[in-house]
Amino acid sequence: MPSTVTTRTLDSVTGVTVPVPDPDHLIHLQFRRFAGCPVCNLHLRSIATRHHEILAAGIREVVVFHSSAAELRTYEGDLPFDLIADPARMLYREFGIESAPRALLDPRAWPGIARAVAKTLPTVLRKDKPAPPNRPDGGRLGLPGDFLIAPDGRVLASKLGKHADDQWSVDELLALAPIRVPRP
């Protein structure tokens, strides 16, 4: 897990070039599992609902999936932040994000999985959204990760998930921003 992030640009699934680090904003770099993951979708909907608060705190959301850009557009295309496809998992390796059976087998993940399936099932049955893929790119055992990156590239805070539903909440993210944001 890096303590500083090398300057780079990432291409979002909509063609937007995303600078990381961003010279004008903090970056909340999130690593999610696969496009269509019910747990990831439930979490990202909570981020989308409060996106205005996150923006007001000077934070830009950048979400990485180990899925293709086409799959991301199919399942996640309506989210109001930058989505990055990383099917080769280059960024995952660089940031120390793992895959492990505990993603789904850890009992702490089960309540989140149950909530996510309960929320997803009606939308799939109504055909508002496609069902999660049977064989997602990169498999089902990915673990989440969160990084808060300063404009100068320093990693101000990080969390490597221990199971599929182990990530920062919006409140946890917002609590990190004002305390740890020295501007260069």
Secondary structure, DSSP 8 states (H G I E B T S, - for coil): --SB---EEEE-TTS-EEEES-TTSEEEEEE---TT-HHHHHHHHHHHHTHHHHHHTTEEEEEEESS-HHHHHHHHTT-SSEEEE-TT-HHHHHHT--B-THHHHSGGGHHHHHHHHHHHHHHHHTTSS----SS-TT-S-B--EEEEE-TTSBEEEEEE-SSTT----HHHHHHHHHHS----
